[in-house]
């Protein structure tokens, strides 16, 4: 059978990279990973992963870099995505935190990162107040620390919403009593109208936010809600060459990576952070994949066939893309 030219081009640029290892399997379906790194002890980095079930089966698991699970926080009501932030001011001290969306409770769950141990419950914060049904159900999350004043924000997507205000952004802070709070500071985000918007990622250095509009492409905005052009879409890319839904997204080094969610094996599209042009496609042996993350030298991808996360060497992926001709 003669393939369309586009399919031939995609096949020629797709590279296969063998994973290093996998995390221990979970009893139920995993969804999204996040990586916390300790600058004083890089080998002590931790991987957090959500188990997206209704309570009491929903959970967040914590893994070492060798894939060993060291903690499971149970009882969450359908956690979807998770992200980390560093240096959050809390009660006269600064802490590193992880924040997860709890879909069935319409709230964020905040946890303090305890090096070498895992996570400690810190707070529950409501989101999408005043909304009902799918419009009140948080899905994706990206934490963003503004450079000029170290203000911390959570950018949250949801199961459904209107174009122009699909995502809501909250400022996270603690009061005099030391309790965290979330103040909504803007609604934004174009939506193509088909599927949903789940995956969100922030380029912390350049202060941009990217999100996957499942059937339309990847959209780019300013992450700072006070930017003069905060409401203007800066780019829409990744609009062609996909065979599944646009899902998990990560920003690392010179690249933006997004999941092409397919069965039996998902692929990952790589874009230049400078030009937003696609530079290559790779696979790591994962089955249907949603969330991804890059950090601590690893590419981490949710793997639904074994209900765990696949860990691959990010430098090996970069090298394979270079050999295939995928360059920034």
N, C-alpha and C positions, 0 to 999 in steps of 0.2 A: 504494500500500500504506500502510495506517495504521500508524505507528510507535508502540511503547509509550511511555507518558508519560515514563519515565526517559530513553529515547533522545532524545526531543524536547528535554528539559531540557538534556541533555549537549550536543546540537548547538547549542543557543542560546547556551551559555556558552563554546564552544570558539572560540579566536581563532587566526588564522594570522599569523605574523610572519616576514618574509623574512630569511634569514640574511645576515650580512655577507660571509662568505667560508668557505672550507673549507681544511683542511690538505692537504698533498700526499698523494696516495693511497699506500697500502702494497701490497706484493705479496700479502699475505694478510690475513685477517680481523682487524680491530681489536676492542677490547673496552671498555676503561675509561680515562678521562682524569683527570688531576690538574693543578692549577695551582699553581705556585710564584711568589710575589710578592716583589719586592725593595722594601722600604719607602723606600729611598734613591733608587731609580730605577724607578718604576712601569712605565715603558714597556719595561723589560728583563725583564718577567715571562716565564716559560717554561711551556709546556704539555707534560706527559708523557703518553704514550699507550701502552697495551700492544697487542702483536700476539700473539694467543692461539693459537700453534701449538706443537707439540712441537718439541724440539730436533732439529736445529740452526736451525730456521726461526723459533722464538719470539724475540721482541725487545721492547725498549722504545725508542720513538722520542721525540725531543725536538724541539719546534717553537717558533718565535717566534710572537708574537701575530699576525703577518701570514700565518701558516700555513706558512711556509717551514720545512722540516725541516733541523735543523742537526747532528743526531747520531742514530745508531742503534746501540744496544747489542744485539748478536746472541748467539745460543746459549742463550737461556733455554728451559726445558722447560715450555711452556704457561703463560706468565704470564697471570693473570686480571685482578686489580684492583691499583690503585696509589693511594697517598696520600702527603701530605707533612707534615712537622713542622718546627718552627723551634726553634733553640736547644738542640739535643741535646748534652749534655756528653760529650765524647770526647777522651781523652788530654790533659786540661788545657786544652782549648779548647771552644768551642761551635760547632756546625755545624748547618746545615739539611740535612735528609735526605729522601729518598723511599724508601718501602718498598713492594715488590710481592710478591704471592703467586706462588709457583712451584709450580703444582699437581702436576705429575708428579714433583717432587722432595720434596714435603711440607715445604716450607721457605719462609721469607721471604728476599728479597734486599734488602739495605740498600745505598743509594747516597748519597754526599755530593753536595749540589748545588754546582756550580761556576758562579757568576754569569757570564752571557754565553757559557758554554761548553756546559753540560749536566750530565751525571751522571758520577760516578767511583765504581767499585765499592768497597764498604766491607766487607761481611760477608754470610755465608749462615747463617741461624739455623733449626734444625729446629722444626717445630710439629706438634701432634697426635701426639706420640710415644706409642707403645703402641696406636695405632689402626691399622686395616688397610683396604684397599680405598677406596671413596668417603669413608669417615669420616676418612681420613687425608689427603684432598686439599683444601688450602686454596683458597678462592675469593675472598671479599670481604675487605677490610681497611679499618679506619679508625684513624688515629693520634690519640691524645688526650693532651694535656699537662695534668696536674692543677694547678690554680691554686695551691693552698696550698704545694706543695713542688717544683713543676716536674718531678715524676716523669713519665716518658713511657711510655705504654702502647700496645700494638697489640691491637685487637679484631678477631678473625679468624673468618670463617664458613667453611663447608666444603661439599663436594658433598652430603653426607648426614650425618645425626646425629639423636640422640633429642631429643624435646621436654624442655626443662629444662636441657639442656647442649649445645645445638647449637653455640653460639659459645664459643670459649675466648679468654681475655684474658691477655696477657703484659706483664710489665714489662720494658722495654728499658733497659739500662744498660751502661756500660763498666767493666771491672775495672782493677786497677792496671797491668796490661799494655797497657791501651788497647784491648783487644778487646771488641766488643759481645757481649752475651748476652741471652737471652730467658728469663724465669722465669714459668711459668704461675701466675697469681694467682686465677683463678676460671673456672668453667664456668657458663654461664647461657643463657637464651633459649628461650622457648616456640616451638613449631613446630606448624603446623596439620596436618602429615602428608602434604600433597600438594605436589608440585614440590620446590623447594629454597629455601634462603636464601643469597643471594649478596651483594646490595648492603647496605653498612653505612655510616652517616655519623654524625659526632659534632657536637653543638651545643657548641662549645668554651666559650662564655661561660656557658651555663647548666648545662654538664656533664651533658648527657643523650646517650644513644645511641639512634639509630633504625635499624631494619633492615626490609627488604622480605621478608615471608613471602609467597612468590609467589602462592599461591592464597587466602590468608586475609586479609591486610591489612598495615598498617605497625605495628610494635611499638616501644614506647618503654620504656627502662630508665634508671636512673642509670648514668653512665659510670664513676664512681669505684667501684672494687671494694671499698673499705672503707666505703662508705656503709652506715648501719644497715639500709637497705631495698634493698641492692644486688640481692637476688634476687627482688624483687617487680616484676611488670610494671606500669608506670604507666599505660599506655594501649594500646589497639588501635583504630586508625582506618583510614580508607580501605578500608572493607570492602565498599562497593557502588559501582556506577557504572563498573566496569572491564570492558574487553573482551578484554584480554590479560593476560599475567603482570605482576606488580609487579616492577620491576627497579631500575635505577639510582636513587640517592637523593642529594639534596644539601640542605644547610641554609645559608641565606644571608639576611641582613637579617631581615625579619619573616616569612620563608617557609620552608616545607619543600616540596621539589619531588620528585616521583617519576615514573618512567617507566611508561607503560602500553604494553608491548611488543607492537606489532601490525604486520601487513603489510596494505597496502603502505606505511603511514605511521604511525609511533608518535605518541602524544600524551603530554603531560606534565601531571599533576595538581598543583595548587598548594594548599597548606594553610596556614592561619594558624599561625605559631609559638606564638602565645599560646593560641588556643582549639582548635587541631587541626581546625577545621572547614574543609571545602573551599571555596576562593574562586574557582576557575576552572580552565580547561583550555586549553592552547595547543599549537600545532604550529610547527615551524621548518623543515619540508621534509625532515626526515630519514626514511630508510626504517626498517627494523627496528632499534630502538635498545636498547642495554643500558645502559652506563655514562654518567653525566652529571656535570658539575661546574659551579660558578658561582664566578667570581672575576675580578679585573682588568677589571671591567666587562663580562665576557662570560658567556654561557651556552654551554657546550661539550657536544656530544652525539655519541656514537659513531654512525656511519652505515654500515650494512653494505653498501649497494648500491655504494658506491665505495671501501669499505675505508679510510675516513678519519674525520675528525671535523668536524662542522659548528660554526661559530662564529656566534653571534647576539648582538646588543646587548641586555644584560639590562635596561637602562632602557626600551628600546623594548618589551620583553615586559611589564614592569610597566605601562607606559602603555596598552598594548593591553588588558590585563586590567582596568584601571580604567575604560576606555571601555566595556568589555563589561558592567560592573557587578560585576566580581570585586574586592571590597575586603576588607581585613582588618577 
